């Protein structure tokens, strides 16, 4: 739930960009496997999306994940 306080923190939060990290792909695999383990049969696919999924691209160090049913 988005509250006024959480919105204010998000607005004030510093945006940090980092050079591409090849470890982001491995971090995604760990997260994907956890989703499949915790929610078996729930997803057809879970994909790594966003800037961290693009090799060589500077990105915010946040792994974006999209699951499809």
N, CA and C of each residue as an Amber inpcrd file, in Angstrom:
protein
   207
   0.8430000  -1.1750000   0.0000000   0.0000000   0.0000000   0.0000000
   0.8900000   1.2420000   0.0000000   0.5890000   2.1540000  -0.8790000
   1.3490000   3.3930000  -0.9750000   0.7620000   4.4120000  -0.0150000
   1.5810000   4.8800000   0.8980000   1.1440000   5.9120000   1.8410000
   1.8310000   7.2180000   1.4870000   1.3530000   8.3000000   2.0700000
   1.9960000   9.5950000   1.8310000   3.4660000   9.5390000   2.2240000
   3.7610000   8.8440000   3.3270000   5.1370000   8.7420000   3.7990000
   6.0010000   7.9460000   2.8180000   5.4810000   6.8160000   2.3340000
   6.2770000   6.0080000   1.4070000   6.4490000   6.7330000   0.0770000
   5.4660000   7.4890000  -0.3400000   5.5870000   8.2700000  -1.5700000
   6.6480000   9.3510000  -1.4040000   6.6460000  10.0220000  -0.2680000
   7.6430000  11.0610000  -0.0050000   9.0530000  10.4730000  -0.0050000
   9.2190000   9.2930000   0.6030000  10.5350000   8.6430000   0.6180000
  10.9720000   8.2870000  -0.8050000  10.0390000   7.7920000  -1.6090000
  10.3610000   7.4110000  -2.9820000  10.7630000   8.6320000  -3.8070000
  10.0950000   9.7420000  -3.5930000  10.4170000  10.9620000  -4.3300000
  11.8000000  11.4650000  -3.9470000  12.1500000  11.3550000  -2.6880000
  13.4240000  11.8720000  -2.1960000  14.5790000  10.8870000  -2.3620000
  14.2690000   9.6310000  -2.6710000  15.3060000   8.6070000  -2.7600000
  16.2970000   8.9310000  -3.8810000  17.5750000   8.7950000  -3.5810000
  18.6150000   9.0210000  -4.5770000  18.5870000   7.9170000  -5.6180000
  18.6850000   8.2860000  -6.8700000  18.7760000   7.3090000  -7.9500000
  20.2490000   6.9980000  -8.1590000  20.5840000   5.7290000  -8.0820000
  21.9740000   5.3020000  -8.2350000  22.0920000   4.4260000  -9.4840000
  22.9750000   4.7940000 -10.3720000  23.2430000   3.9990000 -11.5640000
  24.6010000   3.3460000 -11.4260000  24.7040000   2.1350000 -11.9330000
  25.9620000   1.3900000 -11.8630000  26.2950000   0.8190000 -13.2300000
  27.5770000   0.6370000 -13.4950000  27.9620000  -0.0710000 -14.7210000
  27.3730000  -1.4820000 -14.6790000  27.1770000  -2.0510000 -15.8560000
  26.6000000  -3.3970000 -15.9070000  27.4030000  -4.3660000 -15.0440000
  26.6820000  -5.2370000 -14.3540000  27.2850000  -6.2510000 -13.4840000
  26.8330000  -7.6090000 -14.0030000  27.7670000  -8.4280000 -14.4530000
  27.3940000  -9.7340000 -15.0030000  26.7370000 -10.6320000 -13.9540000
  26.8890000 -10.3050000 -12.6780000  26.2450000 -11.0730000 -11.6120000
  24.7390000 -10.8790000 -11.5300000  24.2250000  -9.8400000 -12.1680000
  22.7730000  -9.6070000 -12.1350000  22.0120000 -10.7780000 -12.7450000
  22.5480000 -11.3640000 -13.7950000  21.8670000 -12.5060000 -14.4230000
  21.7720000 -13.6820000 -13.4480000  22.8340000 -13.9350000 -12.7000000
  22.8220000 -15.0260000 -11.7150000  21.8610000 -14.7150000 -10.5660000
  21.8050000 -13.4380000 -10.1610000  20.8600000 -13.0570000  -9.1040000
  19.4250000 -13.3040000  -9.5650000  19.1430000 -12.9910000 -10.8260000
  17.8130000 -13.2530000 -11.3600000  17.4730000 -14.7380000 -11.2950000
  18.4000000 -15.5960000 -11.6830000  18.1430000 -17.0450000 -11.6830000
  17.7770000 -17.5160000 -10.2790000  18.4720000 -17.0200000  -9.2680000
  18.1620000 -17.3810000  -7.8780000  16.7370000 -16.9590000  -7.5270000
  16.3870000 -15.7160000  -7.8620000  15.0390000 -15.2200000  -7.5580000
  13.9770000 -15.9910000  -8.3230000  14.2190000 -16.2500000  -9.6080000
  13.2620000 -17.0040000 -10.4280000  13.0170000 -18.3860000  -9.8340000
  14.0910000 -19.0580000  -9.4640000  13.9570000 -20.4010000  -8.9070000
  13.1820000 -20.3840000  -7.5910000  13.3470000 -19.3140000  -6.8090000
  12.5810000 -19.1970000  -5.5590000  11.0950000 -19.0260000  -5.8460000
  10.7580000 -18.2210000  -6.8440000   9.3440000 -18.0690000  -7.2230000
   8.7550000 -19.4120000  -7.6410000   9.4730000 -20.1390000  -8.5020000
   8.9750000 -21.4410000  -8.9430000   8.8200000 -22.4050000  -7.7640000
   9.7270000 -22.3540000  -6.7940000   9.6590000 -23.2600000  -5.6400000
   8.5100000 -22.9070000  -4.7040000   8.3100000 -21.6180000  -4.4710000
   7.2810000 -21.1750000  -3.5220000   5.8830000 -21.2410000  -4.1390000
   5.8040000 -21.0260000  -5.4520000   4.5140000 -21.0050000  -6.1440000
   4.5140000 -21.9950000  -7.3050000   4.6560000 -23.2900000  -7.0200000
   4.7570000 -24.2830000  -8.1010000   3.5060000 -24.3010000  -8.9750000
   3.7240000 -24.3770000 -10.2730000   2.6210000 -24.4540000 -11.2200000
   1.9050000 -23.1410000 -11.4620000   2.3310000 -22.0840000 -10.8200000
   1.6290000 -20.7980000 -10.9230000   2.0340000 -20.0150000 -12.1720000
   3.2740000 -20.1810000 -12.6150000   3.7770000 -19.3980000 -13.7280000
   4.1730000 -20.2790000 -14.9050000   3.8890000 -19.8090000 -16.1050000
   4.3870000 -20.4630000 -17.3120000   5.8470000 -20.0630000 -17.5130000
   6.1210000 -18.7910000 -17.2580000   7.4750000 -18.2710000 -17.4300000
   7.7130000 -17.1340000 -16.4540000   8.9450000 -16.9710000 -16.0600000
   9.3810000 -15.8390000 -15.2530000  10.6190000 -15.2980000 -15.9440000
  10.5650000 -14.0270000 -16.3280000  11.6210000 -13.4410000 -17.1430000
  12.3360000 -12.2920000 -16.4370000  13.5950000 -12.1160000 -16.7690000
  14.4130000 -11.0010000 -16.3010000  14.1970000  -9.8640000 -17.2980000
  13.6370000  -8.7550000 -16.8450000  13.3370000  -7.6160000 -17.7160000
  14.0040000  -6.3620000 -17.1630000  13.9660000  -5.3120000 -17.9240000
  14.5010000  -4.0510000 -17.4480000  15.9780000  -3.8920000 -17.7420000
  16.5330000  -2.7920000 -17.2530000  17.9000000  -2.4190000 -17.6170000
  18.9580000  -3.4040000 -17.1300000  18.7340000  -4.0870000 -16.0070000
  19.7480000  -5.0390000 -15.5380000  19.8090000  -6.2840000 -16.4090000
  18.8100000  -6.4860000 -17.2580000  18.7880000  -7.6480000 -18.1450000
  19.5550000  -7.4100000 -19.4460000  20.0070000  -6.1740000 -19.6730000
  20.6740000  -5.8280000 -20.9230000  22.1870000  -5.7730000 -20.7000000
  22.9330000  -6.7280000 -21.2470000  24.3860000  -6.7400000 -21.0610000
  25.0180000  -5.4270000 -21.5320000  25.9070000  -4.8930000 -20.6920000
  26.6310000  -3.6880000 -21.0370000  25.9280000  -2.3860000 -20.7180000
  24.6680000  -2.4310000 -20.3210000  23.8990000  -1.2190000 -20.0680000
  24.0550000  -0.7570000 -18.6200000  24.3130000   0.5320000 -18.4310000
  24.3160000   1.1100000 -17.0900000  22.8910000   1.0390000 -16.5590000
  22.7330000   0.7200000 -15.2670000  21.3890000   0.4790000 -14.7490000
  21.2840000   0.7840000 -13.2620000  20.0530000   0.9970000 -12.8090000
  19.7980000   0.9860000 -11.3720000  19.9580000  -0.4690000 -10.9460000
  20.6320000  -0.7440000  -9.8470000  20.9150000  -2.1380000  -9.4650000
  19.7010000  -2.8260000  -8.8320000  18.6290000  -2.9010000  -9.6050000
  17.3900000  -3.5320000  -9.1520000  16.9990000  -4.5650000 -10.2010000
  16.8220000  -5.8060000  -9.7730000  16.4630000  -6.8740000 -10.6940000
  14.9460000  -6.8410000 -10.9050000  14.5340000  -6.5000000 -12.1290000
  13.1090000  -6.4740000 -12.4710000  12.7100000  -7.8320000 -13.0050000
  11.5820000  -8.3460000 -12.5050000  11.1360000  -9.6840000 -12.8410000
   9.6890000  -9.6230000 -13.3080000   9.3650000 -10.3540000 -14.3730000
   8.0060000 -10.4170000 -14.8940000   7.6010000 -11.8770000 -14.9760000
   6.4730000 -12.2140000 -14.3700000   5.9670000 -13.5830000 -14.4080000
   4.7080000 -13.6620000 -15.2370000   4.5940000 -14.7080000 -16.0560000
   3.4050000 -14.9050000 -16.8840000   2.6840000 -16.1880000 -16.5080000
   1.3700000 -16.1040000 -16.4970000   0.5560000 -17.2660000 -16.1570000
   0.0050000 -17.9060000 -17.4030000
